[in-house]
Amino acid sequence: APANKARRYKAAAGIMKSGVGPVAEGMSAKLTPDKWVQAYVQKLIAEQHPAGLAGALKAMAERDDSTSILPSFTFPFTIVHGGLDELIPIQRAREIKAAIPNANLTELHNVGHMPMMEDPQSTAKALKKLL
């Protein structure tokens, strides 16, 4: 979406101007409501090289939308998505599940964008459906 693209370019410019700290602080709060995970992720983001993080944001801004290829996925597919994800709404996970014939969707309503850190047991249980 154009708004996401603009937001990512703005964040990349901010990193190059002011460093990684402000983006790390703002992004960690959007990733999860869990204060421990926020602190952990904020530290990880803050340790990244500014040019690398800015480059990653620019690459995400420029990537093509792959939604059209989802129906071709005939292999087992599992989606684990947090209901409190502020970056990608739960509705997007539902749309992806609807587009993939063999997809399983596990909605974890009390977690955000980091279910593997916020609820590792439920995430592992969902991934075991692939076995």
C-alpha positions in Angstrom: 0.0 0.0 0.0 1.3 3.5 -0.7 0.9 4.6 2.9 3.1 1.7 4.1 5.6 2.5 1.4 5.8 6.1 2.5 6.0 5.1 6.2 8.9 2.8 5.5 10.8 5.4 3.5 10.2 8.0 6.3 11.5 5.6 8.9 14.6 4.8 6.8 15.3 8.5 6.4 14.9 9.0 10.2 17.3 6.2 10.9 20.0 7.8 8.7 19.4 11.2 10.3 18.9 10.3 14.0 20.1 6.7 14.3 18.4 3.5 15.1 17.2 4.3 18.6 13.9 6.2 17.9 12.7 3.6 15.4 13.6 0.8 17.7 11.6 2.4 20.5 8.6 3.1 18.3 8.6 -0.2 16.4 8.9 -2.4 19.5 5.7 -1.1 20.9 3.9 -1.9 17.7 5.2 -5.4 17.5 3.8 -6.6 20.8 1.9 -5.5 23.9 4.3 -7.8 26.0 6.7 -5.4 27.9 9.4 -8.0 28.2 9.3 -8.8 24.5 9.2 -5.1 23.7 12.4 -4.5 25.6 14.1 -7.5 24.1 13.2 -6.6 20.5 14.0 -2.9 21.1 17.5 -4.0 22.1 17.9 -6.2 19.1 16.7 -3.5 16.7 19.0 -0.9 18.4 22.0 -3.1 17.8 21.5 -3.1 14.0 23.7 -1.0 11.7 21.7 2.1 10.6 22.4 1.5 6.9 21.4 -2.1 7.1 18.1 -1.3 8.9 17.4 1.6 6.5 18.1 -0.7 3.6 15.7 -3.4 4.9 12.9 -0.8 5.3 13.5 0.4 1.7 13.5 -3.2 0.4 10.2 -3.8 2.2 8.8 -0.6 0.7 9.7 -1.7 -2.9 8.8 -5.4 -2.8 6.1 -6.6 -5.1 2.7 -7.8 -3.8 2.8 -11.6 -4.1 -0.9 -12.1 -3.2 -1.7 -13.3 -6.8 0.6 -16.4 -6.4 -1.0 -17.6 -3.2 -3.6 -19.9 -4.9 -0.8 -21.8 -6.5 0.5 -23.0 -3.1 -0.6 -26.6 -3.1 1.7 -27.7 -0.3 0.8 -27.7 3.4 0.9 -24.1 4.7 0.5 -22.8 8.2 -0.1 -19.2 9.3 0.3 -18.1 12.9 -1.0 -14.6 13.5 -1.5 -12.5 16.6 -4.8 -10.7 17.1 -3.0 -7.7 18.7 -0.6 -7.3 15.8 -0.4 -3.5 15.0 1.7 -3.9 11.9 -0.4 -6.5 10.0 -4.1 -6.7 11.0 -5.5 -10.2 11.7 -7.9 -9.6 8.7 -4.8 -9.8 6.4 -4.0 -13.3 7.7 -7.6 -14.4 7.1 -7.4 -13.1 3.5 -4.2 -15.1 3.0 -5.7 -18.2 4.4 -8.7 -17.8 2.1 -6.4 -17.6 -0.9 -4.4 -20.7 -0.1 -6.2 -24.0 -0.6 -4.4 -26.0 2.0 -3.7 -23.3 4.6 -4.2 -23.6 8.3 -4.6 -20.4 10.3 -4.0 -20.2 14.0 -5.1 -16.9 15.5 -3.5 -16.2 18.8 -5.7 -13.4 20.1 -3.6 -12.2 23.0 -0.3 -11.7 21.1 1.0 -9.3 18.6 3.5 -9.6 15.7 5.9 -11.9 17.6 3.9 -15.0 18.5 7.1 -17.1 18.5 8.3 -15.0 21.5 4.9 -14.1 23.1 3.4 -17.6 23.0 6.0 -20.1 22.0 3.9 -23.1 23.0 0.9 -22.2 20.9 3.1 -21.3 18.0 4.9 -24.6 18.2 1.6 -26.5 18.4 0.4 -24.6 15.3 3.6 -25.4 13.4 3.3 -29.1 14.3 0.3 -29.3 12.0 2.8 -29.3 9.2 4.3 -32.6 10.3 
